[in-house]
Amino acid sequence: MADKTKAEFLQQLKDDNTKIYDNVNGNRIEITGSEYDSRLDDKAEGMYNAQEYNKIVSNGGQHKDYEIMRTNAITS
């Protein structure tokens, strides 16, 4: 599978979720406008970051950030 950019993840989310809803005090309300954009943007960023993290993990010692990840895992 080819890597996607954050913009591609965002477009995929918008295509798959033309409407999103929240449950507030037992009422289902539609999320619109800037809140809709913000939530999808956050989700797209998370998807992109997960993709990049998985790329580092699968490359193991060949990736320049792998040593930093291992050091952080040991010290935390």
All heavy atoms as a GROMACS GRO file, in nm:
protein
  609
    1MET      N    1   0.084  -0.118   0.000
    1MET     CA    2   0.000   0.000   0.000
    1MET      C    3   0.089   0.125   0.000
    1MET      O    4   0.184   0.136   0.076
    1MET     CB    5  -0.089  -0.002   0.125
    1MET     CG    6  -0.178   0.118   0.136
    1MET     SD    7  -0.301   0.102   0.265
    1MET     CE    8  -0.218   0.182   0.400
    2ALA      N    9   0.056   0.216  -0.086
    2ALA     CA   10   0.134   0.340  -0.097
    2ALA      C   11   0.103   0.431   0.021
    2ALA      O   12  -0.009   0.434   0.073
    2ALA     CB   13   0.101   0.410  -0.227
    3ASP      N   14   0.204   0.504   0.063
    3ASP     CA   15   0.184   0.601   0.172
    3ASP      C   16   0.091   0.711   0.127
    3ASP      O   17   0.090   0.752   0.011
    3ASP     CB   18   0.318   0.662   0.213
    3ASP     CG   19   0.407   0.564   0.286
    3ASP    OD1   20   0.356   0.461   0.332
    3ASP    OD2   21   0.527   0.592   0.296
    4LYS      N   22   0.012   0.760   0.221
    4LYS     CA   23  -0.080   0.871   0.193
    4LYS      C   24  -0.031   0.995   0.265
    4LYS      O   25   0.031   0.988   0.370
    4LYS     CB   26  -0.220   0.838   0.243
    4LYS     CG   27  -0.289   0.728   0.168
    4LYS     CD   28  -0.429   0.710   0.221
    4LYS     CE   29  -0.504   0.604   0.146
    4LYS     NZ   30  -0.642   0.589   0.195
    5THR      N   31  -0.065   1.108   0.208
    5THR     CA   32  -0.038   1.235   0.276
    5THR      C   33  -0.153   1.264   0.372
    5THR      O   34  -0.259   1.201   0.364
    5THR     CB   35  -0.027   1.351   0.175
    5THR    OG1   36  -0.155   1.367   0.112
    5THR    CG2   37   0.080   1.325   0.071
    6LYS      N   38  -0.133   1.361   0.460
    6LYS     CA   39  -0.240   1.400   0.551
    6LYS      C   40  -0.361   1.448   0.472
    6LYS      O   41  -0.476   1.418   0.507
    6LYS     CB   42  -0.191   1.509   0.646
    6LYS     CG   43  -0.297   1.555   0.743
    6LYS     CD   44  -0.249   1.667   0.831
    6LYS     CE   45  -0.364   1.727   0.909
    6LYS     NZ   46  -0.328   1.850   0.976
    7ALA      N   47  -0.337   1.521   0.363
    7ALA     CA   48  -0.448   1.571   0.280
    7ALA      C   49  -0.527   1.456   0.219
    7ALA      O   50  -0.650   1.464   0.209
    7ALA     CB   51  -0.394   1.662   0.171
    8GLU      N   52  -0.459   1.350   0.181
    8GLU     CA   53  -0.530   1.234   0.125
    8GLU      C   54  -0.613   1.164   0.231
    8GLU      O   55  -0.726   1.121   0.205
    8GLU     CB   56  -0.430   1.136   0.062
    8GLU     CG   57  -0.368   1.189  -0.065
    8GLU     CD   58  -0.254   1.103  -0.117
    8GLU    OE1   59  -0.176   1.047  -0.036
    8GLU    OE2   60  -0.242   1.092  -0.240
    9PHE      N   61  -0.558   1.152   0.352
    9PHE     CA   62  -0.637   1.095   0.462
    9PHE      C   63  -0.759   1.182   0.491
    9PHE      O   64  -0.869   1.132   0.512
    9PHE     CB   65  -0.552   1.082   0.590
    9PHE     CG   66  -0.465   0.960   0.594
    9PHE    CD1   67  -0.328   0.973   0.605
    9PHE    CD2   68  -0.519   0.832   0.587
    9PHE    CE1   69  -0.246   0.862   0.611
    9PHE    CE2   70  -0.437   0.720   0.593
    9PHE     CZ   71  -0.301   0.734   0.604
   10LEU      N   72  -0.740   1.314   0.490
   10LEU     CA   73  -0.850   1.407   0.516
   10LEU      C   74  -0.959   1.393   0.411
   10LEU      O   75  -1.078   1.387   0.443
   10LEU     CB   76  -0.798   1.551   0.522
   10LEU     CG   77  -0.899   1.658   0.556
   10LEU    CD1   78  -0.964   1.633   0.692
   10LEU    CD2   79  -0.833   1.795   0.555
   11GLN      N   80  -0.919   1.384   0.285
   11GLN     CA   81  -1.018   1.369   0.178
   11GLN      C   82  -1.094   1.237   0.190
   11GLN      O   83  -1.215   1.232   0.172
   11GLN     CB   84  -0.951   1.378   0.040
   11GLN     CG   85  -1.050   1.381  -0.074
   11GLN     CD   86  -1.147   1.498  -0.063
   11GLN    OE1   87  -1.105   1.612  -0.050
   11GLN    NE2   88  -1.276   1.471  -0.066
   12GLN      N   89  -1.023   1.131   0.226
   12GLN     CA   90  -1.087   1.001   0.246
   12GLN      C   91  -1.190   1.009   0.359
   12GLN      O   92  -1.302   0.958   0.345
   12GLN     CB   93  -0.982   0.896   0.280
   12GLN     CG   94  -1.040   0.760   0.316
   12GLN     CD   95  -0.935   0.665   0.372
   12GLN    OE1   96  -0.814   0.686   0.356
   12GLN    NE2   97  -0.980   0.560   0.437
   13LEU      N   98  -1.154   1.075   0.468
   13LEU     CA   99  -1.248   1.091   0.580
   13LEU      C  100  -1.370   1.172   0.540
   13LEU      O  101  -1.482   1.140   0.578
   13LEU     CB  102  -1.178   1.156   0.699
   13LEU     CG  103  -1.079   1.068   0.774
   13LEU    CD1  104  -0.997   1.152   0.871
   13LEU    CD2  105  -1.152   0.958   0.849
   14LYS      N  106  -1.348   1.280   0.463
   14LYS     CA  107  -1.461   1.361   0.419
   14LYS      C  108  -1.553   1.283   0.326
   14LYS      O  109  -1.675   1.297   0.332
   14LYS     CB  110  -1.412   1.489   0.351
   14LYS     CG  111  -1.359   1.590   0.450
   14LYS     CD  112  -1.320   1.720   0.383
   14LYS     CE  113  -1.276   1.822   0.487
   14LYS     NZ  114  -1.245   1.952   0.429
   15ASP      N  115  -1.494   1.201   0.240
   15ASP     CA  116  -1.574   1.118   0.150
   15ASP      C  117  -1.654   1.013   0.227
   15ASP      O  118  -1.769   0.986   0.194
   15ASP     CB  119  -1.485   1.048   0.046
   15ASP     CG  120  -1.422   1.145  -0.053
   15ASP    OD1  121  -1.468   1.262  -0.062
   15ASP    OD2  122  -1.324   1.105  -0.121
   16ASP      N  123  -1.591   0.954   0.329
   16ASP     CA  124  -1.656   0.848   0.406
   16ASP      C  125  -1.753   0.900   0.511
   16ASP      O  126  -1.840   0.826   0.557
   16ASP     CB  127  -1.549   0.761   0.476
   16ASP     CG  128  -1.464   0.683   0.377
   16ASP    OD1  129  -1.502   0.672   0.259
   16ASP    OD2  130  -1.358   0.632   0.420
   17ASN      N  131  -1.736   1.025   0.554
   17ASN     CA  132  -1.817   1.081   0.663
   17ASN      C  133  -1.873   1.216   0.622
   17ASN      O  134  -1.829   1.320   0.672
   17ASN     CB  135  -1.731   1.097   0.789
   17ASN     CG  136  -1.671   0.967   0.834
   17ASN    OD1  137  -1.738   0.884   0.892
   17ASN    ND2  138  -1.542   0.948   0.806
   18THR      N  139  -1.973   1.215   0.534
   18THR     CA  140  -2.030   1.342   0.491
   18THR      C  141  -2.099   1.415   0.607
   18THR      O  142  -2.110   1.536   0.606
   18THR     CB  143  -2.129   1.322   0.376
   18THR    OG1  144  -2.228   1.228   0.415
   18THR    CG2  145  -2.057   1.273   0.251
   19LYS      N  146  -2.141   1.337   0.706
   19LYS     CA  147  -2.200   1.395   0.827
   19LYS      C  148  -2.144   1.319   0.947
   19LYS      O  149  -2.125   1.199   0.941
   19LYS     CB  150  -2.352   1.380   0.828
   19LYS     CG  151  -2.423   1.458   0.720
   19LYS     CD  152  -2.572   1.440   0.730
   19LYS     CE  153  -2.641   1.520   0.620
   19LYS     NZ  154  -2.788   1.508   0.629
   20ILE      N  155  -2.116   1.394   1.055
   20ILE     CA  156  -2.079   1.330   1.180
   20ILE      C  157  -2.168   1.386   1.290
   20ILE      O  158  -2.218   1.498   1.281
   20ILE     CB  159  -1.929   1.346   1.215
   20ILE    CG1  160  -1.887   1.493   1.223
   20ILE    CG2  161  -1.842   1.270   1.117
   20ILE    CD1  162  -1.743   1.513   1.268
   21TYR      N  163  -2.190   1.302   1.391
   21TYR     CA  164  -2.285   1.337   1.496
   21TYR      C  165  -2.221   1.322   1.633
   21TYR      O  166  -2.125   1.249   1.651
   21TYR     CB  167  -2.408   1.245   1.489
   21TYR     CG  168  -2.484   1.259   1.360
   21TYR    CD1  169  -2.454   1.179   1.251
   21TYR    CD2  170  -2.585   1.354   1.347
   21TYR    CE1  171  -2.523   1.192   1.132
   21TYR    CE2  172  -2.655   1.368   1.229
   21TYR     CZ  173  -2.624   1.286   1.121
   21TYR     OH  174  -2.693   1.300   1.004
   22ASP      N  175  -2.277   1.394   1.729
   22ASP     CA  176  -2.238   1.385   1.868
   22ASP      C  177  -2.364   1.356   1.948
   22ASP      O  178  -2.474   1.394   1.909
   22ASP     CB  179  -2.179   1.518   1.915
   22ASP     CG  180  -2.043   1.503   1.979
   22ASP    OD1  181  -2.002   1.389   2.005
   22ASP    OD2  182  -1.979   1.606   2.002
   23ASN      N  183  -2.346   1.291   2.062
   23ASN     CA  184  -2.457   1.268   2.152
   23ASN      C  185  -2.443   1.364   2.269
   23ASN      O  186  -2.349   1.353   2.347
   23ASN     CB  187  -2.456   1.123   2.199
   23ASN     CG  188  -2.577   1.088   2.282
   23ASN    OD1  189  -2.661   1.172   2.309
   23ASN    ND2  190  -2.585   0.962   2.323
   24VAL      N  191  -2.534   1.459   2.280
   24VAL     CA  192  -2.529   1.560   2.385
   24VAL      C  193  -2.658   1.550   2.467
   24VAL      O  194  -2.767   1.573   2.415
   24VAL     CB  195  -2.513   1.702   2.327
   24VAL    CG1  196  -2.514   1.806   2.437
   24VAL    CG2  197  -2.388   1.711   2.242
   25ASN      N  198  -2.642   1.514   2.594
   25ASN     CA  199  -2.757   1.500   2.684
   25ASN      C  200  -2.866   1.413   2.625
   25ASN      O  201  -2.986   1.444   2.634
   25ASN     CB  202  -2.814   1.637   2.721
   25ASN     CG  203  -2.715   1.721   2.797
   25ASN    OD1  204  -2.634   1.669   2.873
   25ASN    ND2  205  -2.721   1.852   2.777
   26GLY      N  206  -2.825   1.305   2.560
   26GLY     CA  207  -2.921   1.212   2.502
   26GLY      C  208  -2.976   1.254   2.368
   26GLY      O  209  -3.059   1.185   2.310
   27ASN      N  210  -2.932   1.367   2.315
   27ASN     CA  211  -2.979   1.414   2.185
   27ASN      C  212  -2.868   1.400   2.081
   27ASN      O  213  -2.753   1.437   2.108
   27ASN     CB  214  -3.023   1.561   2.192
   27ASN     CG  215  -3.141   1.580   2.284
   27ASN    OD1  216  -3.238   1.506   2.278
   27ASN    ND2  217  -3.131   1.677   2.373
   28ARG      N  218  -2.903   1.351   1.965
   28ARG     CA  219  -2.807   1.336   1.856
   28ARG      C  220  -2.804   1.466   1.777
   28ARG      O  221  -2.905   1.508   1.722
   28ARG     CB  222  -2.851   1.220   1.766
   28ARG     CG  223  -2.753   1.185   1.660
   28ARG     CD  224  -2.801   1.061   1.586
   28ARG     NE  225  -2.701   1.017   1.493
   28ARG     CZ  226  -2.726   0.975   1.371
   28ARG    NH1  227  -2.851   0.966   1.329
   28ARG    NH2  228  -2.629   0.937   1.292
   29ILE      N  229  -2.686   1.530   1.773
   29ILE     CA  230  -2.674   1.655   1.699
   29ILE      C  231  -2.566   1.640   1.592
   29ILE      O  232  -2.466   1.571   1.611
   29ILE     CB  233  -2.642   1.775   1.791
   29ILE    CG1  234  -2.509   1.755   1.865
   29ILE    CG2  235  -2.754   1.801   1.889
   29ILE    CD1  236  -2.456   1.879   1.932
   30GLU      N  237  -2.590   1.704   1.481
   30GLU     CA  238  -2.494   1.700   1.371
   30GLU      C  239  -2.382   1.801   1.396
   30GLU      O  240  -2.408   1.915   1.436
   30GLU     CB  241  -2.562   1.732   1.238
   30GLU     CG  242  -2.470   1.720   1.119
   30GLU     CD  243  -2.538   1.746   0.986
   30GLU    OE1  244  -2.663   1.753   0.982
   30GLU    OE2  245  -2.467   1.760   0.886
   31ILE      N  246  -2.260   1.759   1.373
   31ILE     CA  247  -2.144   1.847   1.385
   31ILE      C  248  -2.121   1.910   1.248
   31ILE      O  249  -2.109   1.840   1.148
   31ILE     CB  250  -2.018   1.768   1.428
   31ILE    CG1  251  -2.044   1.691   1.558
   31ILE    CG2  252  -1.898   1.859   1.440
   31ILE    CD1  253  -2.083   1.776   1.675
   32THR      N  254  -2.115   2.043   1.244
   32THR     CA  255  -2.100   2.113   1.116
   32THR      C  256  -1.991   2.220   1.127
   32THR      O  257  -1.938   2.246   1.234
   32THR     CB  258  -2.232   2.182   1.077
   32THR    OG1  259  -2.268   2.274   1.180
   32THR    CG2  260  -2.343   2.082   1.055
   33GLY      N  261  -1.963   2.281   1.015
   33GLY     CA  262  -1.874   2.397   1.009
   33GLY      C  263  -1.732   2.368   1.056
   33GLY      O  264  -1.674   2.265   1.026
   34SER      N  265  -1.679   2.462   1.133
   34SER     CA  266  -1.539   2.452   1.176
   34SER      C  267  -1.516   2.334   1.270
   34SER      O  268  -1.407   2.277   1.272
   34SER     CB  269  -1.493   2.583   1.241
   34SER     OG  270  -1.567   2.609   1.357
   35GLU      N  271  -1.617   2.296   1.349
   35GLU     CA  272  -1.603   2.180   1.438
   35GLU      C  273  -1.588   2.052   1.356
   35GLU      O  274  -1.507   1.966   1.388
   35GLU     CB  275  -1.723   2.171   1.532
   35GLU     CG  276  -1.716   2.054   1.628
   35GLU     CD  277  -1.607   2.064   1.733
   35GLU    OE1  278  -1.551   2.173   1.753
   35GLU    OE2  279  -1.575   1.961   1.795
   36TYR      N  280  -1.666   2.039   1.250
   36TYR     CA  281  -1.656   1.924   1.158
   36TYR      C  282  -1.517   1.919   1.098
   36TYR      O  283  -1.451   1.815   1.100
   36TYR     CB  284  -1.764   1.938   1.049
   36TYR     CG  285  -1.752   1.839   0.935
   36TYR    CD1  286  -1.808   1.711   0.946
   36TYR    CD2  287  -1.689   1.873   0.817
   36TYR    CE1  288  -1.800   1.621   0.842
   36TYR    CE2  289  -1.680   1.783   0.712
   36TYR     CZ  290  -1.736   1.657   0.725
   36TYR     OH  291  -1.728   1.567   0.620
   37ASP      N  292  -1.470   2.032   1.046
   37ASP     CA  293  -1.338   2.038   0.985
   37ASP      C  294  -1.228   2.005   1.086
   37ASP      O  295  -1.134   1.932   1.055
   37ASP     CB  296  -1.312   2.177   0.924
   37ASP     CG  297  -1.402   2.207   0.806
   37ASP    OD1  298  -1.451   2.111   0.741
   37ASP    OD2  299  -1.423   2.326   0.778
   38SER      N  300  -1.240   2.059   1.206
   38SER     CA  301  -1.140   2.036   1.309
   38SER      C  302  -1.132   1.889   1.349
   38SER      O  303  -1.023   1.834   1.364
   38SER     CB  304  -1.172   2.123   1.431
   38SER     OG  305  -1.084   2.097   1.535
   39ARG      N  306  -1.246   1.828   1.368
   39ARG     CA  307  -1.247   1.686   1.409
   39ARG      C  308  -1.188   1.597   1.300
   39ARG      O  309  -1.110   1.507   1.330
   39ARG     CB  310  -1.388   1.641   1.442
   39ARG     CG  311  -1.436   1.699   1.572
   39ARG     CD  312  -1.563   1.636   1.615
   39ARG     NE  313  -1.616   1.702   1.734
   39ARG     CZ  314  -1.710   1.650   1.808
   39ARG    NH1  315  -1.763   1.534   1.778
   39ARG    NH2  316  -1.754   1.714   1.914
   40LEU      N  317  -1.225   1.621   1.176
   40LEU     CA  318  -1.170   1.539   1.068
   40LEU      C  319  -1.021   1.566   1.049
   40LEU      O  320  -0.943   1.475   1.020
   40LEU     CB  321  -1.247   1.561   0.938
   40LEU     CG  322  -1.389   1.506   0.935
   40LEU    CD1  323  -1.450   1.522   0.796
   40LEU    CD2  324  -1.396   1.361   0.978
   41ASP      N  325  -0.980   1.692   1.067
   41ASP     CA  326  -0.838   1.725   1.056
   41ASP      C  327  -0.758   1.654   1.165
   41ASP      O  328  -0.651   1.599   1.137
   41ASP     CB  329  -0.819   1.876   1.066
   41ASP     CG  330  -0.676   1.917   1.036
   41ASP    OD1  331  -0.633   1.900   0.921
   41ASP    OD2  332  -0.608   1.965   1.129
   42ASP      N  333  -0.809   1.653   1.287
   42ASP     CA  334  -0.741   1.581   1.396
   42ASP      C  335  -0.730   1.432   1.366
   42ASP      O  336  -0.626   1.370   1.388
   42ASP     CB  337  -0.815   1.601   1.528
   42ASP     CG  338  -0.798   1.740   1.587
   42ASP    OD1  339  -0.710   1.815   1.539
   42ASP    OD2  340  -0.874   1.773   1.680
   43LYS      N  341  -0.837   1.374   1.316
   43LYS     CA  342  -0.837   1.231   1.283
   43LYS      C  343  -0.739   1.202   1.170
   43LYS      O  344  -0.664   1.104   1.176
   43LYS     CB  345  -0.979   1.187   1.245
   43LYS     CG  346  -0.991   1.042   1.208
   43LYS     CD  347  -0.970   0.952   1.327
   43LYS     CE  348  -0.996   0.806   1.289
   43LYS     NZ  349  -0.959   0.714   1.394
   44ALA      N  350  -0.736   1.288   1.067
   44ALA     CA  351  -0.644   1.269   0.955
   44ALA      C  352  -0.500   1.279   1.002
   44ALA      O  353  -0.413   1.201   0.959
   44ALA     CB  354  -0.672   1.372   0.845
   45GLU      N  355  -0.472   1.372   1.092
   45GLU     CA  356  -0.337   1.386   1.145
   45GLU      C  357  -0.297   1.261   1.223
   45GLU      O  358  -0.185   1.213   1.211
   45GLU     CB  359  -0.325   1.509   1.235
   45GLU     CG  360  -0.186   1.526   1.289
   45GLU     CD  361  -0.147   1.670   1.309
   45GLU    OE1  362  -0.222   1.760   1.272
   45GLU    OE2  363  -0.038   1.690   1.363
   46GLY      N  364  -0.388   1.208   1.301
   46GLY     CA  365  -0.362   1.085   1.375
   46GLY      C  366  -0.335   0.967   1.283
   46GLY      O  367  -0.245   0.886   1.308
   47MET      N  368  -0.412   0.957   1.175
   47MET     CA  369  -0.392   0.849   1.078
   47MET      C  370  -0.256   0.862   1.010
   47MET      O  371  -0.185   0.764   0.990
   47MET     CB  372  -0.505   0.849   0.976
   47MET     CG  373  -0.640   0.812   1.034
   47MET     SD  374  -0.779   0.844   0.923
   47MET     CE  375  -0.760   0.709   0.806
   48TYR      N  376  -0.220   0.986   0.975
   48TYR     CA  377  -0.090   1.009   0.911
   48TYR      C  378   0.024   0.978   1.007
   48TYR      O  379   0.121   0.910   0.971
   48TYR     CB  380  -0.080   1.155   0.863
   48TYR     CG  381   0.055   1.187   0.805
   48TYR    CD1  382   0.089   1.145   0.677
   48TYR    CD2  383   0.149   1.257   0.879
   48TYR    CE1  384   0.215   1.171   0.624
   48TYR    CE2  385   0.274   1.285   0.827
   48TYR     CZ  386   0.306   1.242   0.700
   48TYR     OH  387   0.431   1.268   0.648
   49ASN      N  388   0.012   1.023   1.132
   49ASN     CA  389   0.117   0.996   1.231
   49ASN      C  390   0.132   0.847   1.258
   49ASN      O  391   0.244   0.798   1.274
   49ASN     CB  392   0.089   1.071   1.361
   49ASN     CG  393   0.107   1.220   1.348
   49ASN    OD1  394   0.171   1.268   1.254
   49ASN    ND2  395   0.049   1.296   1.438
   50ALA      N  396   0.021   0.775   1.264
   50ALA     CA  397   0.027   0.630   1.284
   50ALA      C  398   0.098   0.562   1.166
   50ALA      O  399   0.178   0.470   1.185
   50ALA     CB  400  -0.114   0.573   1.301
   51GLN      N  401   0.068   0.608   1.045
   51GLN     CA  402   0.134   0.554   0.926
   51GLN      C  403   0.285   0.575   0.934
   51GLN      O  404   0.363   0.483   0.908
   51GLN     CB  405   0.079   0.622   0.801
   51GLN     CG  406   0.156   0.594   0.674
   51GLN     CD  407   0.109   0.682   0.560
   51GLN    OE1  408   0.020   0.643   0.489
   51GLN    NE2  409   0.168   0.799   0.546
   52GLU      N  410   0.326   0.696   0.972
   52GLU     CA  411   0.469   0.726   0.980
   52GLU      C  412   0.536   0.647   1.093
   52GLU      O  413   0.648   0.598   1.076
   52GLU     CB  414   0.491   0.876   0.998
   52GLU     CG  415   0.445   0.959   0.879
   52GLU     CD  416   0.513   0.916   0.750
   52GLU    OE1  417   0.637   0.921   0.742
   52GLU    OE2  418   0.442   0.876   0.655
   53TYR      N  419   0.469   0.634   1.206
   53TYR     CA  420   0.523   0.555   1.317
   53TYR      C  421   0.542   0.410   1.274
   53TYR      O  422   0.647   0.350   1.298
   53TYR     CB  423   0.429   0.565   1.437
   53TYR     CG  424   0.474   0.480   1.554
   53TYR    CD1  425   0.565   0.530   1.646
   53TYR    CD2  426   0.426   0.351   1.572
   53TYR    CE1  427   0.608   0.453   1.753
   53TYR    CE2  428   0.468   0.273   1.678
   53TYR     CZ  429   0.558   0.324   1.769
   53TYR     OH  430   0.600   0.247   1.874
   54ASN      N  431   0.440   0.354   1.209
   54ASN     CA  432   0.449   0.215   1.164
   54ASN      C  433   0.560   0.195   1.062
   54ASN      O  434   0.623   0.090   1.058
   54ASN     CB  435   0.315   0.168   1.108
   54ASN     CG  436   0.210   0.154   1.216
   54ASN    OD1  437   0.243   0.135   1.334
   54ASN    ND2  438   0.084   0.165   1.180
   55LYS      N  439   0.584   0.297   0.981
   55LYS     CA  440   0.693   0.290   0.884
   55LYS      C  441   0.828   0.282   0.955
   55LYS      O  442   0.915   0.206   0.916
   55LYS     CB  443   0.688   0.412   0.792
   55LYS     CG  444   0.772   0.400   0.669
   55LYS     CD  445   0.761   0.514   0.569
   55LYS     CE  446   0.672   0.628   0.599
   55LYS     NZ  447   0.679   0.736   0.503
   56ILE      N  448   0.844   0.360   1.061
   56ILE     CA  449   0.969   0.358   1.138
   56ILE      C  450   0.987   0.221   1.205
   56ILE      O  451   1.094   0.162   1.198
   56ILE     CB  452   0.969   0.470   1.245
   56ILE    CG1  453   0.975   0.607   1.177
   56ILE    CG2  454   1.086   0.454   1.341
   56ILE    CD1  455   0.951   0.723   1.271
   57VAL      N  456   0.881   0.171   1.265
   57VAL     CA  457   0.888   0.042   1.334
   57VAL      C  458   0.920  -0.070   1.236
   57VAL      O  459   1.005  -0.156   1.263
   57VAL     CB  460   0.757   0.013   1.410
   57VAL    CG1  461   0.753  -0.129   1.461
   57VAL    CG2  462   0.740   0.111   1.525
   58SER      N  463   0.856  -0.070   1.121
   58SER     CA  464   0.880  -0.178   1.025
   58SER      C  465   1.018  -0.171   0.962
   58SER      O  466   1.073  -0.271   0.921
   58SER     CB  467   0.771  -0.178   0.916
   58SER     OG  468   0.781  -0.061   0.837
   59ASN      N  469   1.077  -0.051   0.956
   59ASN     CA  470   1.213  -0.036   0.903
   59ASN      C  471   1.318  -0.071   1.006
   59ASN      O  472   1.434  -0.090   0.971
   59ASN     CB  473   1.237   0.109   0.857
   59ASN     CG  474   1.220   0.123   0.709
   59ASN    OD1  475   1.224   0.026   0.634
   59ASN    ND2  476   1.201   0.246   0.665
   60GLY      N  477   1.278  -0.073   1.131
   60GLY     CA  478   1.373  -0.108   1.237
   60GLY      C  479   1.493  -0.016   1.239
   60GLY      O  480   1.481   0.104   1.228
   61GLY      N  481   1.609  -0.074   1.254
   61GLY     CA  482   1.732   0.001   1.268
   61GLY      C  483   1.774   0.079   1.146
   61GLY      O  484   1.868   0.157   1.152
   62GLN      N  485   1.704   0.063   1.035
   62GLN     CA  486   1.740   0.134   0.913
   62GLN      C  487   1.688   0.277   0.910
   62GLN      O  488   1.734   0.358   0.832
   62GLN     CB  489   1.686   0.060   0.790
   62GLN     CG  490   1.734  -0.084   0.779
   62GLN     CD  491   1.885  -0.095   0.777
   62GLN    OE1  492   1.953  -0.024   0.705
   62GLN    NE2  493   1.938  -0.185   0.859
   63HIS      N  494   1.594   0.308   0.995
   63HIS     CA  495   1.534   0.441   0.995
   63HIS      C  496   1.608   0.530   1.095
   63HIS      O  497   1.641   0.488   1.205
   63HIS     CB  498   1.386   0.434   1.030
   63HIS     CG  499   1.312   0.559   0.998
   63HIS    ND1  500   1.318   0.670   1.077
   63HIS    CD2  501   1.232   0.591   0.894
   63HIS    CE1  502   1.244   0.766   1.024
   63HIS    NE2  503   1.191   0.720   0.914
   64LYS      N  504   1.630   0.656   1.058
   64LYS     CA  505   1.709   0.747   1.142
   64LYS      C  506   1.643   0.775   1.277
   64LYS      O  507   1.711   0.806   1.374
   64LYS     CB  508   1.738   0.877   1.069
   64LYS     CG  509   1.614   0.960   1.035
   64LYS     CD  510   1.653   1.083   0.955
   64LYS     CE  511   1.534   1.159   0.906
   64LYS     NZ  512   1.455   1.223   1.008
   65ASP      N  513   1.512   0.766   1.288
   65ASP     CA  514   1.444   0.794   1.415
   65ASP      C  515   1.428   0.671   1.504
   65ASP      O  516   1.380   0.681   1.616
   65ASP     CB  517   1.305   0.853   1.388
   65ASP     CG  518   1.313   0.991   1.327
   65ASP    OD1  519   1.416   1.058   1.347
   65ASP    OD2  520   1.217   1.032   1.260
   66TYR      N  521   1.470   0.555   1.456
   66TYR     CA  522   1.448   0.432   1.532
   66TYR      C  523   1.522   0.434   1.666
   66TYR      O  524   1.468   0.396   1.768
   66TYR     CB  525   1.490   0.310   1.450
   66TYR     CG  526   1.454   0.179   1.514
   66TYR    CD1  527   1.322   0.136   1.519
   66TYR    CD2  528   1.551   0.099   1.572
   66TYR    CE1  529   1.288   0.016   1.577
   66TYR    CE2  530   1.518  -0.022   1.631
   66TYR     CZ  531   1.386  -0.063   1.632
   66TYR     OH  532   1.352  -0.181   1.691
   67GLU      N  533   1.646   0.481   1.665
   67GLU     CA  534   1.724   0.485   1.788
   67GLU      C  535   1.658   0.576   1.892
   67GLU      O  536   1.651   0.542   2.010
   67GLU     CB  537   1.866   0.534   1.760
   67GLU     CG  538   1.953   0.537   1.884
   67GLU     CD  539   2.093   0.587   1.858
   67GLU    OE1  540   2.131   0.608   1.742
   67GLU    OE2  541   2.165   0.608   1.957
   68ILE      N  542   1.606   0.688   1.848
   68ILE     CA  543   1.537   0.781   1.939
   68ILE      C  544   1.414   0.715   1.999
   68ILE      O  545   1.388   0.724   2.119
   68ILE     CB  546   1.499   0.911   1.865
   68ILE    CG1  547   1.626   0.986   1.822
   68ILE    CG2  548   1.410   1.000   1.950
   68ILE    CD1  549   1.601   1.098   1.726
   69MET      N  550   1.339   0.642   1.916
   69MET     CA  551   1.219   0.574   1.966
   69MET      C  552   1.256   0.468   2.070
   69MET      O  553   1.192   0.455   2.173
   69MET     CB  554   1.144   0.508   1.850
   69MET     CG  555   1.074   0.604   1.759
   69MET     SD  556   1.005   0.524   1.614
   69MET     CE  557   0.897   0.404   1.686
   70ARG      N  558   1.361   0.393   2.044
   70ARG     CA  559   1.404   0.289   2.137
   70ARG      C  560   1.453   0.351   2.269
   70ARG      O  561   1.420   0.302   2.375
   70ARG     CB  562   1.516   0.204   2.074
   70ARG     CG  563   1.474   0.125   1.953
   70ARG     CD  564   1.396   0.004   1.987
   70ARG     NE  565   1.481  -0.083   2.066
   70ARG     CZ  566   1.437  -0.182   2.141
   70ARG    NH1  567   1.311  -0.209   2.145
   70ARG    NH2  568   1.519  -0.256   2.211
   71THR      N  569   1.529   0.457   2.259
   71THR     CA  570   1.582   0.524   2.380
   71THR      C  571   1.466   0.579   2.462
   71THR      O  572   1.463   0.562   2.584
   71THR     CB  573   1.678   0.638   2.341
   71THR    OG1  574   1.784   0.582   2.263
   71THR    CG2  575   1.734   0.704   2.463
   72ASN      N  576   1.369   0.641   2.396
   72ASN     CA  577   1.253   0.696   2.469
   72ASN      C  578   1.172   0.586   2.534
   72ASN      O  579   1.120   0.604   2.643
   72ASN     CB  580   1.166   0.779   2.375
   72ASN     CG  581   1.232   0.909   2.334
   72ASN    OD1  582   1.328   0.953   2.398
   72ASN    ND2  583   1.183   0.969   2.230
   73ALA      N  584   1.160   0.472   2.469
   73ALA     CA  585   1.082   0.360   2.524
   73ALA      C  586   1.150   0.304   2.650
   73ALA      O  587   1.084   0.267   2.746
   73ALA     CB  588   1.066   0.250   2.420
   74ILE      N  589   1.282   0.302   2.650
   74ILE     CA  590   1.355   0.249   2.764
   74ILE      C  591   1.348   0.344   2.882
   74ILE      O  592   1.333   0.302   2.997
   74ILE     CB  593   1.503   0.221   2.725
   74ILE    CG1  594   1.508   0.107   2.625
   74ILE    CG2  595   1.588   0.192   2.847
   74ILE    CD1  596   1.643   0.088   2.559
   75THR      N  597   1.358   0.474   2.857
   75THR     CA  598   1.362   0.572   2.966
   75THR      C  599   1.225   0.607   3.021
   75THR      O  600   1.214   0.666   3.127
   75THR     CB  601   1.433   0.701   2.922
   75THR    OG1  602   1.365   0.756   2.810
   75THR    CG2  603   1.578   0.675   2.889
   76SER      N  604   1.116   0.572   2.949
   76SER     CA  605   0.984   0.609   3.001
   76SER      C  606   0.924   0.501   3.084
   76SER      O  607   0.962   0.396   3.102
   76SER     CB  608   0.885   0.645   2.893
   76SER     OG  609   0.914   0.608   2.767
   0.00000   0.00000   0.00000
